[in-house]
Amino acid sequence: MTGVVLVAHGSRDPRAGQATEALASAVRARHPQWDIRASYLDHSVPRPRQVLASFEAAGHQRAVMVPLLLTSAYHGRVDVPGEITAARAEGVRLDVELTDVLGVAGGRVPELLLAALVSRLESACSSAGSSSAGSRSAGFSTAGVSTAAVAAGGLDALVLAAAGTRSAEARATVEQAAAALGDRLGLPCSVAYASAAPPLSGDVVRELRAAGHERIGLVSYFLAPGLLWDATVGSAREAGVDVVTQPLTDVAELAALVSDRVAGVVARAEALHAA
């Protein structure tokens, strides 16, 4: 059995851990043949190295680690690989493969990530009473959304709100995701951050309003709720944002993206073994 370690950042906010466990359950339902466990870099346990040790103790010969991150900032570049190094130092010898993060990888925005963001926007528009945005048959789908369908939902601009990072390279991938989402929906889509870099979501909402946009949606580029998500939503609401999406959490398209990340690694390993 392949062991799968989902590696979340971790948070003191219990909602974050609940979201991670919900995603693990969603992936587990798709792939009962995998031994899937959640882990955390900080604030909670188990740590990834502890899960790797438990996999080896259970007799697994291979493990796949999936960073539950939307950018390859410090945590993705240093902390997650560091857990593999720490496990090796503690005597763990099973094969461990590390997947790409769930955000932009190889210069491409994953289609399933865009689909997940659209799915959350669909739900938010429906909750706000936009009945024409309330079903995928009305225009929302993993294949794309028509400008007419979005206009019927009332939105004419979007803000993609992320946690924030000091890494200019990581911020560039958030901007790339925003551009791809805007292209998919046929709407202008600006970027905002909750910390570490400007602009704040409220400032972006005000700028869009001043530019003549009448109905603005905040799209949460977050995997889980927490203090930073609360802050960015609060900032946008103070500025009069019209629609706010929930974090991605365990939305079906995100679970499919995690599954694809793992399946790709497993397929490559099996091909090498067969060769």
C-alpha positions in Angstrom: 0.0 0.0 0.0 1.2 3.5 -0.9 1.4 5.8 2.1 0.3 9.4 1.4 1.3 12.2 3.7 -0.7 15.4 3.4 1.5 18.2 4.8 -0.4 21.3 6.0 1.2 24.4 7.5 -0.7 24.0 10.8 -2.5 26.6 12.9 -3.6 27.4 16.4 -7.1 27.9 14.9 -8.9 24.5 15.2 -10.8 25.3 11.9 -7.6 24.8 10.0 -7.0 21.3 11.3 -10.6 20.4 10.7 -10.3 21.5 7.1 -7.1 19.5 6.6 -8.7 16.4 8.0 -11.8 16.9 5.8 -9.6 17.1 2.7 -7.8 13.9 3.8 -11.1 12.2 4.2 -12.2 13.4 0.7 -9.0 12.0 -0.9 -9.3 8.8 1.1 -12.8 8.3 -0.3 -11.5 8.5 -3.8 -8.5 6.2 -3.2 -9.2 3.6 -0.4 -6.1 1.7 -1.7 -3.8 4.5 -0.3 -3.0 4.9 3.4 -3.7 8.7 3.7 -2.7 10.7 6.7 -2.6 14.4 7.5 0.4 16.0 9.1 1.4 19.5 10.2 4.6 21.6 10.0 3.7 23.6 13.1 1.1 24.1 15.9 -0.2 20.5 15.7 0.8 16.9 15.4 1.7 14.5 13.9 4.7 16.0 12.1 5.4 14.7 8.6 8.5 12.8 9.9 6.4 11.0 12.5 3.9 9.9 9.8 6.8 8.6 7.6 8.1 6.6 10.6 4.7 5.1 11.2 4.5 4.1 7.5 7.8 2.3 7.7 6.7 0.6 11.0 3.5 -0.5 9.2 5.6 -2.2 6.5 5.1 0.4 3.7 7.9 0.6 1.2 6.9 3.8 -0.5 5.4 7.2 0.6 4.3 10.2 -1.3 4.3 13.6 0.4 1.9 16.3 -0.8 2.5 19.9 0.4 -0.9 21.4 1.1 0.4 24.8 0.0 -0.6 27.1 -2.8 2.8 28.6 -3.4 6.4 27.4 -3.3 7.5 29.9 -0.7 9.7 29.1 2.3 7.5 26.3 3.7 7.4 24.6 0.3 11.1 25.1 -0.5 12.6 24.4 2.9 10.3 23.1 5.6 8.6 20.3 3.7 11.8 18.8 2.2 13.4 19.3 5.6 10.9 16.9 7.1 12.2 14.2 4.8 15.8 15.0 5.8 14.8 14.8 9.5 13.1 11.5 9.0 16.3 10.1 7.4 18.3 11.4 10.3 16.0 9.5 12.6 16.5 6.2 10.7 13.5 6.1 8.3 14.6 4.4 5.1 11.4 3.9 3.0 11.3 5.6 -0.4 9.7 9.1 -0.2 8.6 11.1 -3.2 7.6 14.8 -2.9 4.9 16.2 -5.2 4.5 19.8 -6.4 2.4 22.2 -4.3 -1.2 22.6 -5.2 -0.7 26.0 -6.8 1.2 27.0 -9.9 3.8 24.3 -10.8 6.0 24.1 -13.8 4.7 27.5 -14.9 1.1 26.3 -15.2 -2.0 26.9 -13.2 -3.7 23.5 -12.5 -7.0 23.2 -14.3 -8.5 21.5 -11.2 -7.4 24.4 -9.0 -9.2 26.8 -11.3 -12.2 24.5 -11.2 -12.1 24.5 -7.4 -12.0 28.3 -7.2 -14.9 28.5 -9.6 -16.9 25.9 -7.6 -16.5 28.0 -4.5 -17.5 31.2 -6.4 -20.6 29.3 -7.7 -21.6 28.4 -4.1 -21.0 32.0 -2.9 -23.1 33.5 -5.6 -25.8 31.0 -5.0 -25.8 31.8 -1.3 -26.0 35.5 -2.1 -29.2 34.9 -4.1 -27.7 34.8 -7.6 -29.8 32.0 -8.8 -28.4 32.0 -12.3 -25.0 31.2 -10.7 -26.5 28.5 -8.6 -25.8 25.5 -10.9 -23.2 24.4 -13.3 -25.8 24.1 -16.0 -26.2 27.9 -15.8 -22.6 28.3 -16.9 -20.2 27.3 -14.2 -18.2 24.2 -15.0 -14.8 22.7 -14.8 -14.5 23.5 -18.5 -15.0 27.2 -18.1 -17.6 29.9 -17.4 -19.2 32.2 -19.9 -19.0 35.9 -19.5 -22.8 36.0 -19.8 -23.3 33.6 -17.0 -21.0 35.5 -14.7 -22.8 38.8 -15.6 -26.1 37.1 -14.8 -24.6 36.4 -11.4 -24.0 40.1 -11.0 -20.2 40.2 -10.5 -18.1 42.5 -12.7 -14.8 42.2 -10.9 -12.9 39.8 -8.6 -10.2 39.9 -6.0 -8.1 36.8 -5.5 -7.1 37.1 -1.8 -4.1 35.1 -0.6 -2.3 34.8 2.8 0.8 36.6 1.6 4.5 36.0 1.4 7.7 38.0 1.2 8.8 35.9 -1.8 8.4 37.9 -5.0 8.6 34.6 -6.9 5.7 33.1 -4.9 3.6 36.2 -5.3 4.1 36.0 -9.1 2.4 32.6 -9.1 -0.5 34.1 -7.2 -0.7 36.8 -9.9 -0.6 34.1 -12.5 -3.5 32.3 -10.9 -5.5 35.5 -10.7 -4.9 36.2 -14.4 -5.9 32.6 -15.3 -9.1 32.9 -13.2 -9.9 36.3 -14.7 -9.5 34.8 -18.2 -11.6 31.8 -17.3 -14.5 34.0 -16.0 -14.1 36.9 -18.4 -13.6 39.4 -15.5 -10.8 41.6 -14.2 -9.2 39.8 -11.3 -6.8 41.6 -8.9 -4.6 40.2 -6.2 -4.7 41.0 -2.5 -2.8 39.7 0.5 -3.6 39.3 4.2 0.0 39.8 5.3 3.6 40.2 4.3 2.9 42.2 1.1 0.5 44.9 -0.1 -2.2 45.5 -1.1 -4.9 44.5 1.4 -8.2 43.2 0.1 -10.1 46.2 1.3 -7.8 48.6 -0.6 -8.3 46.6 -3.8 -12.1 46.5 -3.4 -12.1 50.3 -3.0 -9.8 50.7 -6.0 -12.2 48.6 -8.1 -15.2 50.5 -6.9 -13.5 53.8 -7.8 -12.8 52.4 -11.2 -16.5 51.9 -11.7 -17.1 48.3 -10.8 -20.4 47.8 -9.1 -20.4 44.2 -7.8 -17.2 42.7 -6.6 -16.4 39.2 -5.5 -13.6 38.1 -3.1 -12.2 34.7 -4.1 -10.4 33.0 -1.2 -7.0 31.6 -2.3 -6.8 29.7 1.0 -6.9 26.0 1.7 -8.4 26.5 5.2 -9.9 29.1 7.4 -7.8 30.9 10.0 -6.8 34.2 11.4 -5.3 35.5 8.1 -8.4 34.4 6.2 -10.6 36.2 8.8 -8.4 39.3 8.4 -8.7 39.5 4.6 -12.4 38.8 4.6 -12.9 41.5 7.3 -10.9 44.0 5.3 -12.9 43.3 2.1 -16.2 43.5 4.0 -15.3 46.8 5.5 -14.8 48.1 2.0 -18.2 46.8 0.8 -17.3 43.6 -1.1 -20.5 41.9 -2.4 -19.6 38.2 -2.4 -17.0 36.2 -0.4 -16.0 32.6 -1.1 -15.1 30.1 1.5 -11.6 28.5 1.6 -11.1 25.6 -0.7 -11.1 23.0 2.2 -12.4 19.7 0.8 -14.2 20.9 -2.3 -14.3 18.0 -4.8 -12.0 19.5 -7.4 -9.3 20.1 -4.8 -9.5 16.5 -3.6 -9.1 15.5 -7.3 -6.1 17.7 -7.6 -4.4 16.1 -4.6 -5.3 12.7 -6.1 -3.7 13.7 -9.4 -0.5 14.9 -7.7 -0.1 11.5 -5.9 -1.2 9.4 -9.0 1.4 11.2 -11.1 4.2 10.3 -8.7 3.0 6.7 -8.3 2.8 6.2 -12.1 6.3 7.6 -12.7 7.7 5.3 -9.9 6.0 2.2 -11.4 7.2 3.1 -14.9 10.8 3.3 -13.6 10.4 0.0 -11.7 9.0 -1.7 -14.8 11.9 -0.4 -16.9 
